[in-house]
Amino acid sequence: MSVAKIIEISCESSKSFEDAIQSGIMRASKTIHNIKGAWVKEQQVVIENNKITMYRVDLKVTFVLDQ
């Protein structure tokens, strides 16, 4: 029997939403093992002088606990 856990993380990038997601998963994988999926809960942008300067995402990351 497997047991999964879900955590929520926030990530940001100056490039894109996709880059924010990728960097968030890469960082989480340094301390969390058996990541099986992620769900984008929310997306936000920071705007300065009428330009997007930062992309932010809130992710729910699912991973299977070690037995």
Biopython code that builds the backbone (N, CA, C, O; Angstrom):
import numpy as np
from Bio.PDB.StructureBuilder import StructureBuilder

atoms = [
    (1, "MET", "N", (0.840, -1.176, 0.000)),
    (1, "MET", "CA", (0.000, 0.000, 0.000)),
    (1, "MET", "C", (0.889, 1.244, 0.000)),
    (1, "MET", "O", (1.842, 1.331, 0.774)),
    (2, "SER", "N", (0.580, 2.190, -0.855)),
    (2, "SER", "CA", (1.314, 3.444, -0.926)),
    (2, "SER", "C", (0.515, 4.554, -0.266)),
    (2, "SER", "O", (-0.715, 4.573, -0.305)),
    (3, "VAL", "N", (1.244, 5.474, 0.338)),
    (3, "VAL", "CA", (0.626, 6.654, 0.932)),
    (3, "VAL", "C", (1.284, 7.875, 0.304)),
    (3, "VAL", "O", (2.510, 7.979, 0.271)),
    (4, "ALA", "N", (0.475, 8.787, -0.189)),
    (4, "ALA", "CA", (0.985, 10.008, -0.815)),
    (4, "ALA", "C", (0.725, 11.206, 0.082)),
    (4, "ALA", "O", (-0.211, 11.217, 0.882)),
    (5, "LYS", "N", (1.567, 12.204, -0.068)),
    (5, "LYS", "CA", (1.417, 13.446, 0.686)),
    (5, "LYS", "C", (1.423, 14.593, -0.321)),
    (5, "LYS", "O", (2.070, 14.512, -1.365)),
    (6, "ILE", "N", (0.700, 15.654, 0.003)),
    (6, "ILE", "CA", (0.653, 16.843, -0.855)),
    (6, "ILE", "C", (1.148, 18.034, -0.052)),
    (6, "ILE", "O", (0.686, 18.286, 1.061)),
    (7, "ILE", "N", (2.099, 18.765, -0.637)),
    (7, "ILE", "CA", (2.584, 19.996, -0.014)),
    (7, "ILE", "C", (2.350, 21.145, -0.988)),
    (7, "ILE", "O", (2.154, 20.929, -2.184)),
    (8, "GLU", "N", (2.373, 22.347, -0.471)),
    (8, "GLU", "CA", (2.201, 23.520, -1.316)),
    (8, "GLU", "C", (3.484, 24.334, -1.300)),
    (8, "GLU", "O", (4.045, 24.612, -0.239)),
    (9, "ILE", "N", (3.946, 24.716, -2.498)),
    (9, "ILE", "CA", (5.148, 25.549, -2.606)),
    (9, "ILE", "C", (4.853, 26.740, -3.517)),
    (9, "ILE", "O", (3.953, 26.684, -4.355)),
    (10, "SER", "N", (5.614, 27.807, -3.348)),
    (10, "SER", "CA", (5.522, 28.985, -4.210)),
    (10, "SER", "C", (6.854, 29.160, -4.917)),
    (10, "SER", "O", (7.912, 28.992, -4.311)),
    (11, "CYS", "N", (6.802, 29.498, -6.193)),
    (11, "CYS", "CA", (8.004, 29.644, -7.009)),
    (11, "CYS", "C", (7.863, 30.907, -7.860)),
    (11, "CYS", "O", (6.755, 31.359, -8.148)),
    (12, "GLU", "N", (9.001, 31.460, -8.252)),
    (12, "GLU", "CA", (8.940, 32.618, -9.137)),
    (12, "GLU", "C", (10.099, 32.613, -10.113)),
    (12, "GLU", "O", (11.143, 32.008, -9.868)),
    (13, "SER", "N", (9.894, 33.302, -11.226)),
    (13, "SER", "CA", (10.896, 33.402, -12.281)),
    (13, "SER", "C", (10.705, 34.723, -13.004)),
    (13, "SER", "O", (9.591, 35.238, -13.103)),
    (14, "SER", "N", (11.787, 35.253, -13.499)),
    (14, "SER", "CA", (11.690, 36.466, -14.312)),
    (14, "SER", "C", (11.461, 36.121, -15.787)),
    (14, "SER", "O", (11.250, 37.019, -16.602)),
    (15, "LYS", "N", (11.501, 34.827, -16.141)),
    (15, "LYS", "CA", (11.367, 34.393, -17.540)),
    (15, "LYS", "C", (9.937, 34.040, -17.933)),
    (15, "LYS", "O", (9.400, 34.600, -18.889)),
    (16, "SER", "N", (9.305, 33.095, -17.188)),
    (16, "SER", "CA", (7.987, 32.614, -17.598)),
    (16, "SER", "C", (7.353, 31.785, -16.482)),
    (16, "SER", "O", (8.009, 31.422, -15.506)),
    (17, "PHE", "N", (6.056, 31.492, -16.650)),
    (17, "PHE", "CA", (5.383, 30.595, -15.717)),
    (17, "PHE", "C", (6.016, 29.206, -15.779)),
    (17, "PHE", "O", (6.248, 28.573, -14.749)),
    (18, "GLU", "N", (6.290, 28.743, -16.991)),
    (18, "GLU", "CA", (6.886, 27.416, -17.158)),
    (18, "GLU", "C", (8.225, 27.313, -16.437)),
    (18, "GLU", "O", (8.512, 26.300, -15.800)),
    (19, "ASP", "N", (9.042, 28.353, -16.533)),
    (19, "ASP", "CA", (10.330, 28.356, -15.839)),
    (19, "ASP", "C", (10.145, 28.354, -14.324)),
    (19, "ASP", "O", (10.901, 27.699, -13.607)),
    (20, "ALA", "N", (9.154, 29.076, -13.840)),
    (20, "ALA", "CA", (8.870, 29.085, -12.401)),
    (20, "ALA", "C", (8.464, 27.686, -11.930)),
    (20, "ALA", "O", (8.902, 27.236, -10.872)),
    (21, "ILE", "N", (7.636, 27.005, -12.709)),
    (21, "ILE", "CA", (7.219, 25.647, -12.365)),
    (21, "ILE", "C", (8.415, 24.702, -12.370)),
    (21, "ILE", "O", (8.618, 23.942, -11.424)),
    (22, "GLN", "N", (9.202, 24.754, -13.433)),
    (22, "GLN", "CA", (10.373, 23.865, -13.556)),
    (22, "GLN", "C", (11.348, 24.085, -12.408)),
    (22, "GLN", "O", (11.825, 23.119, -11.813)),
    (23, "SER", "N", (11.650, 25.331, -12.089)),
    (23, "SER", "CA", (12.619, 25.599, -11.021)),
    (23, "SER", "C", (12.058, 25.201, -9.655)),
    (23, "SER", "O", (12.810, 24.769, -8.781)),
    (24, "GLY", "N", (10.754, 25.343, -9.465)),
    (24, "GLY", "CA", (10.135, 24.927, -8.214)),
    (24, "GLY", "C", (10.210, 23.423, -8.015)),
    (24, "GLY", "O", (10.532, 22.952, -6.924)),
    (25, "ILE", "N", (9.911, 22.665, -9.071)),
    (25, "ILE", "CA", (9.987, 21.206, -8.993)),
    (25, "ILE", "C", (11.428, 20.753, -8.797)),
    (25, "ILE", "O", (11.687, 19.843, -8.009)),
    (26, "MET", "N", (12.365, 21.373, -9.502)),
    (26, "MET", "CA", (13.782, 21.012, -9.348)),
    (26, "MET", "C", (14.253, 21.269, -7.919)),
    (26, "MET", "O", (14.969, 20.450, -7.342)),
    (27, "ARG", "N", (13.856, 22.393, -7.355)),
    (27, "ARG", "CA", (14.267, 22.703, -5.983)),
    (27, "ARG", "C", (13.625, 21.748, -4.989)),
    (27, "ARG", "O", (14.294, 21.255, -4.080)),
    (28, "ALA", "N", (12.346, 21.485, -5.151)),
    (28, "ALA", "CA", (11.649, 20.568, -4.244)),
    (28, "ALA", "C", (12.260, 19.171, -4.304)),
    (28, "ALA", "O", (12.339, 18.485, -3.285)),
    (29, "SER", "N", (12.690, 18.748, -5.484)),
    (29, "SER", "CA", (13.233, 17.396, -5.643)),
    (29, "SER", "C", (14.579, 17.205, -4.938)),
    (29, "SER", "O", (15.044, 16.074, -4.796)),
    (30, "LYS", "N", (15.200, 18.281, -4.502)),
    (30, "LYS", "CA", (16.459, 18.161, -3.749)),
    (30, "LYS", "C", (16.226, 17.603, -2.349)),
    (30, "LYS", "O", (17.117, 16.974, -1.779)),
    (31, "THR", "N", (15.040, 17.826, -1.790)),
    (31, "THR", "CA", (14.760, 17.354, -0.434)),
    (31, "THR", "C", (13.558, 16.422, -0.354)),
    (31, "THR", "O", (13.332, 15.795, 0.681)),
    (32, "ILE", "N", (12.782, 16.323, -1.434)),
    (32, "ILE", "CA", (11.601, 15.460, -1.451)),
    (32, "ILE", "C", (11.821, 14.391, -2.514)),
    (32, "ILE", "O", (12.190, 14.700, -3.647)),
    (33, "HIS", "N", (11.594, 13.141, -2.148)),
    (33, "HIS", "CA", (11.777, 12.027, -3.077)),
    (33, "HIS", "C", (10.416, 11.516, -3.545)),
    (33, "HIS", "O", (9.395, 11.759, -2.901)),
    (34, "ASN", "N", (10.416, 10.816, -4.657)),
    (34, "ASN", "CA", (9.218, 10.171, -5.206)),
    (34, "ASN", "C", (8.116, 11.152, -5.600)),
    (34, "ASN", "O", (6.935, 10.866, -5.405)),
    (35, "ILE", "N", (8.495, 12.307, -6.152)),
    (35, "ILE", "CA", (7.490, 13.256, -6.635)),
    (35, "ILE", "C", (6.765, 12.627, -7.816)),
    (35, "ILE", "O", (7.397, 12.152, -8.760)),
    (36, "LYS", "N", (5.443, 12.624, -7.759)),
    (36, "LYS", "CA", (4.631, 11.980, -8.796)),
    (36, "LYS", "C", (3.834, 12.962, -9.637)),
    (36, "LYS", "O", (3.419, 12.620, -10.745)),
    (37, "GLY", "N", (3.609, 14.170, -9.146)),
    (37, "GLY", "CA", (2.835, 15.132, -9.915)),
    (37, "GLY", "C", (2.755, 16.470, -9.213)),
    (37, "GLY", "O", (3.139, 16.611, -8.052)),
    (38, "ALA", "N", (2.247, 17.448, -9.944)),
    (38, "ALA", "CA", (2.059, 18.788, -9.376)),
    (38, "ALA", "C", (0.843, 19.420, -10.041)),
    (38, "ALA", "O", (0.541, 19.164, -11.206)),
    (39, "TRP", "N", (0.164, 20.241, -9.275)),
    (39, "TRP", "CA", (-1.009, 20.947, -9.753)),
    (39, "TRP", "C", (-0.772, 22.439, -9.553)),
    (39, "TRP", "O", (-0.434, 22.872, -8.452)),
    (40, "VAL", "N", (-0.947, 23.222, -10.605)),
    (40, "VAL", "CA", (-0.788, 24.672, -10.511)),
    (40, "VAL", "C", (-2.058, 25.239, -9.889)),
    (40, "VAL", "O", (-3.120, 25.257, -10.510)),
    (41, "LYS", "N", (-1.925, 25.696, -8.666)),
    (41, "LYS", "CA", (-3.078, 26.228, -7.932)),
    (41, "LYS", "C", (-3.384, 27.661, -8.344)),
    (41, "LYS", "O", (-4.544, 28.040, -8.503)),
    (42, "GLU", "N", (-2.328, 28.453, -8.516)),
    (42, "GLU", "CA", (-2.538, 29.872, -8.812)),
    (42, "GLU", "C", (-1.346, 30.417, -9.586)),
    (42, "GLU", "O", (-0.214, 29.969, -9.403)),
    (43, "GLN", "N", (-1.614, 31.392, -10.455)),
    (43, "GLN", "CA", (-0.566, 32.094, -11.194)),
    (43, "GLN", "C", (-0.736, 33.584, -10.963)),
    (43, "GLN", "O", (-1.856, 34.092, -10.896)),
    (44, "GLN", "N", (0.389, 34.278, -10.840)),
    (44, "GLN", "CA", (0.366, 35.725, -10.640)),
    (44, "GLN", "C", (1.523, 36.340, -11.418)),
    (44, "GLN", "O", (2.513, 35.667, -11.703)),
    (45, "VAL", "N", (1.400, 37.604, -11.755)),
    (45, "VAL", "CA", (2.513, 38.340, -12.346)),
    (45, "VAL", "C", (2.734, 39.622, -11.552)),
    (45, "VAL", "O", (1.806, 40.183, -10.968)),
    (46, "VAL", "N", (3.976, 40.067, -11.546)),
    (46, "VAL", "CA", (4.335, 41.357, -10.965)),
    (46, "VAL", "C", (4.611, 42.287, -12.141)),
    (46, "VAL", "O", (5.357, 41.938, -13.056)),
    (47, "ILE", "N", (4.008, 43.465, -12.114)),
    (47, "ILE", "CA", (4.151, 44.414, -13.213)),
    (47, "ILE", "C", (4.792, 45.691, -12.698)),
    (47, "ILE", "O", (4.361, 46.268, -11.699)),
    (48, "GLU", "N", (5.830, 46.116, -13.401)),
    (48, "GLU", "CA", (6.488, 47.388, -13.102)),
    (48, "GLU", "C", (6.677, 48.145, -14.407)),
    (48, "GLU", "O", (7.157, 47.581, -15.390)),
    (49, "ASN", "N", (6.304, 49.411, -14.422)),
    (49, "ASN", "CA", (6.400, 50.257, -15.617)),
    (49, "ASN", "C", (5.732, 49.603, -16.823)),
    (49, "ASN", "O", (6.281, 49.602, -17.925)),
    (50, "ASN", "N", (4.549, 49.051, -16.602)),
    (50, "ASN", "CA", (3.742, 48.427, -17.650)),
    (50, "ASN", "C", (4.370, 47.186, -18.280)),
    (50, "ASN", "O", (3.983, 46.791, -19.380)),
    (51, "LYS", "N", (5.334, 46.565, -17.596)),
    (51, "LYS", "CA", (5.958, 45.342, -18.097)),
    (51, "LYS", "C", (5.938, 44.276, -17.012)),
    (51, "LYS", "O", (6.071, 44.577, -15.825)),
    (52, "ILE", "N", (5.772, 43.034, -17.429)),
    (52, "ILE", "CA", (5.828, 41.919, -16.488)),
    (52, "ILE", "C", (7.282, 41.718, -16.081)),
    (52, "ILE", "O", (8.158, 41.528, -16.924)),
    (53, "THR", "N", (7.524, 41.762, -14.763)),
    (53, "THR", "CA", (8.892, 41.600, -14.262)),
    (53, "THR", "C", (9.087, 40.276, -13.522)),
    (53, "THR", "O", (10.220, 39.829, -13.340)),
    (54, "MET", "N", (7.989, 39.649, -13.096)),
    (54, "MET", "CA", (8.115, 38.396, -12.352)),
    (54, "MET", "C", (6.862, 37.544, -12.565)),
    (54, "MET", "O", (5.736, 38.041, -12.561)),
    (55, "TYR", "N", (7.098, 36.255, -12.750)),
    (55, "TYR", "CA", (6.020, 35.267, -12.865)),
    (55, "TYR", "C", (6.046, 34.422, -11.599)),
    (55, "TYR", "O", (7.096, 33.905, -11.215)),
    (56, "ARG", "N", (4.891, 34.279, -10.947)),
    (56, "ARG", "CA", (4.807, 33.506, -9.708)),
    (56, "ARG", "C", (3.743, 32.425, -9.851)),
    (56, "ARG", "O", (2.687, 32.639, -10.446)),
    (57, "VAL", "N", (4.052, 31.249, -9.285)),
    (57, "VAL", "CA", (3.082, 30.156, -9.260)),
    (57, "VAL", "C", (3.036, 29.542, -7.872)),
    (57, "VAL", "O", (4.049, 29.461, -7.178)),
    (58, "ASP", "N", (1.853, 29.113, -7.484)),
    (58, "ASP", "CA", (1.674, 28.301, -6.282)),
    (58, "ASP", "C", (1.382, 26.900, -6.772)),
    (58, "ASP", "O", (0.447, 26.694, -7.546)),
    (59, "LEU", "N", (2.173, 25.932, -6.331)),
    (59, "LEU", "CA", (2.036, 24.547, -6.761)),
    (59, "LEU", "C", (1.644, 23.654, -5.602)),
    (59, "LEU", "O", (2.078, 23.869, -4.471)),
    (60, "LYS", "N", (0.825, 22.652, -5.882)),
    (60, "LYS", "CA", (0.570, 21.567, -4.940)),
    (60, "LYS", "C", (1.330, 20.373, -5.501)),
    (60, "LYS", "O", (1.032, 19.892, -6.594)),
    (61, "VAL", "N", (2.306, 19.905, -4.751)),
    (61, "VAL", "CA", (3.194, 18.834, -5.194)),
    (61, "VAL", "C", (2.824, 17.545, -4.466)),
    (61, "VAL", "O", (2.712, 17.524, -3.241)),
    (62, "THR", "N", (2.635, 16.469, -5.233)),
    (62, "THR", "CA", (2.276, 15.170, -4.670)),
    (62, "THR", "C", (3.488, 14.250, -4.731)),
    (62, "THR", "O", (4.150, 14.139, -5.763)),
    (63, "PHE", "N", (3.768, 13.589, -3.604)),
    (63, "PHE", "CA", (4.860, 12.613, -3.573)),
    (63, "PHE", "C", (4.461, 11.426, -2.708)),
    (63, "PHE", "O", (3.646, 11.550, -1.793)),
    (64, "VAL", "N", (5.053, 10.268, -3.014)),
    (64, "VAL", "CA", (4.753, 9.034, -2.286)),
    (64, "VAL", "C", (5.747, 8.904, -1.145)),
    (64, "VAL", "O", (6.955, 9.052, -1.335)),
    (65, "LEU", "N", (5.224, 8.625, 0.043)),
    (65, "LEU", "CA", (6.067, 8.484, 1.228)),
    (65, "LEU", "C", (6.862, 7.173, 1.172)),
    (65, "LEU", "O", (6.376, 6.155, 0.678)),
    (66, "ASP", "N", (8.089, 7.224, 1.687)),
    (66, "ASP", "CA", (8.903, 6.014, 1.790)),
    (66, "ASP", "C", (8.235, 5.031, 2.719)),
    (66, "ASP", "O", (7.579, 5.416, 3.687)),
    (67, "GLN", "N", (8.409, 3.735, 2.413)),
    (67, "GLN", "CA", (7.809, 2.716, 3.281)),
    (67, "GLN", "C", (8.784, 2.209, 4.313)),
    (67, "GLN", "O", (8.436, 1.348, 5.121)),
]
sb = StructureBuilder()
sb.init_structure("model")
sb.init_model(0)
sb.init_chain("A")
sb.init_seg("    ")
for serial, (resi, resn, name, xyz) in enumerate(atoms, 1):
    if name == "N":
        sb.init_residue(resn, " ", resi, " ")
    sb.init_atom(name, np.array(xyz, "f"), 0.0, 1.0, " ", f" {name:<3s}", serial, name[0])
structure = sb.get_structure()
